Amino acid sequence: MALIVYDLMFLVRLSYGDSSLIVDRAKVSNLQPDEKLLASYNHVFDYRAGHFYELHRPWVRNSLPEVVQAPDGPEFYHEGFLPVTFSSPAVSGEPVIARVIDLGPTDPPIARGQPFPNERLLPVVAPVTVEVDGVNAEVVNKIGWPEMVNTYRLDFRVPRGIIRSEVPVVIRVNGRTGPSVMLHVRARP
């Protein structure tokens, strides 16, 4: 494990051209920093859903609904869990499965930091809307992803009439709007 920490330290120092930088990793050191320690840092970052976020006092990131980012792009799937990609785009009218974070409580609720159960699918309580290329999409399913923490399955139907091959998808829940991500689509003739 020390090699990983060293590599991260080396990469940060190399990236910033500053060999005096110090990097602490809470997950590696099992460190639960308090307010005083956090205040001594110049920058505090978190990594969630495939993105780095800089945190600011009170050291939390606004929880916005967003599609999880995999190395190959946003986690959108066809039925059968085949990834939606440039070479395998979604089709207008097709239901798409999205892996999303921060949709909020389910019914019944699960304690913060606990995984969703595998034996029962729990629906999200709040209304969720999905906009595809500026058009409201039909939300087909919104549940806690079994055995995952703060991760949800959000199924929506790609609106008909899409003519572009890559379109923005925006998710909204309880007045919170997540960042736009791109979805590959093949328009149906």
N, C-alpha and C positions, 0 to 999 in steps of 0.2 A: 504494500500500500504506500510506503514512503516514496517509491519511484513515481507513482502517479502524482503525489503532492509536489515532488521536485519538478516533474515535467510541467505541471500547471504553473508553478512559480517561475520556471525558466521561460515558458511561453509568454506570460504576462510581462516579465521584465524585458524580454526581447521585443514584444509588441510596442511597449511604451519607451523603449530605449533608456530604461532607468534600472540599474542593477540594485538600487536600494529599496525597491518596492517589496512589501511583505504581503502575502496572501494567506488569510485564514479561511479554512473551509469547515463550516459548522458540522456537516455530516461526517467528515473524516475524523475530526477531533472530539466528536460528541459534545461540542461546546454549545451551551445555551446562553448566548451573550445577553447581558442585562443592558439597561438603558445607558449606563455610564460607559461600558465597553463599546457599544455601538456608536456613541457620540465621539469616541476617539478615532473612529475610522474616517477616512476621506470619502470613501464610497462603499455602499453596501448593495450587493446584487442578489437576485434570486433567479432561479431557472425553473420555469414552469411551462408546460405544453410546448416544449421545443423552442422557447424564447428566453433570452436574458432580459431581466428588468432591473433598472436601478431603483432602489427603494429610498424613500425619504421619510422623515418623521411623520407619523409614529411607526416607521419601519414596516409598513405593510403596503402591498400592492393593491390597488383597487381591484376587487374581484369582478372581472368582466367575463361574460360568456365568450368562449373562443374555441375554435377548432384546434385540436392538438396538431402540432407540426412534427412530422416524421422527417428523416433525412431526405426523402424524395418529394416532400411537399405536404400539404394538408391531408389529414386522414379522412378521406372520403372513400366510400366503398359502394360497389354494386351489391345487389342481393347476392348472397353466397360469399360475401366478404372478399371479392376480387377488387383490388384497388382501382379507383378512378384515376386514370393517367392520360397523358397526351395521346398515347397509342390505344387507349381503351377508355374513351370519354363516356360520360353519362349522356343519355338521350332525353330530349324533351319529353316530359310525361313520365319518366322513370323515377321510381323511388330511390333515393340515395341515403346511405347510412353515414352519419358523421360521428366521429369520436370528439366529444366536447368537454370542457371543464367549466366549473362555476355556474351551473344552472340553478343551484339552490336546493332547498329542502324537498324531500320526497314524502310520500304517504304510504306507510308510517315513516317518521323521520329516523335518520341514522345519526349517531353521535359524530361530531366533527372528528376527522382523522380516522374514522373506521370505514372498512370496505363495505360495499353493498352486498347483501346476501346472494348466494348462488341459487338457493331454492325458490325464491320468490322475486319477481320483477316489480320494482317499486316505481310508480309514476312520479314525475316532477309535479309539484303543487302549482307553481306559478305559471301563468300563460307565457308561452314561448312563441316568438314569431321568427320566421326565416324569410329573408328577402334575397332573391336571386336575380341579378341584373336589374335591380330596381323594382321587381315585381314580387308581391307577396306569394310565397310558396305554401302549399298545403303541408302542415305538420302532421305526420302520420303517427309518430311515436316519440315519446320523450320519457326515458327511464334511466335509473341508475344502472351503470354498467356492472354486472355481477363480478364480485371479487376485486373491484377497483375502488380507490378512494377518490372522491370528488371528480369522478369521470362518468360521463353520461353517454348514452346512445340516443342520438337525435336523428330520426328518419324524416325526410321531407321529400316531396315530389317536385321534380324540376318542372317549372311552368312551361307550357307549350308556347311556341312562337319564338323561342330563343334562336337568334340567327348568328350570334358570334361564337367563336370556338373556345373562348376563355372568358368567364363572367365572374363578377364579384358576388360573394355570398356574405351577408351580414346577419348576425343573430342578435335578437333583443329579448331580454327577460327583466321584468320589474323595472322598466324605465332605464335599464343599463344596456348600452349598445356595445357589442364587441367589435374588434378590429375586422376589417374586410379581408377575406381570403379568396383566392381564385379557384374556380372549378372548371375543369375541362368538359365541354359539352359539344355534342354533335347534334345539330338541328335535324329534326325528323322532317322528311319531305312532305 
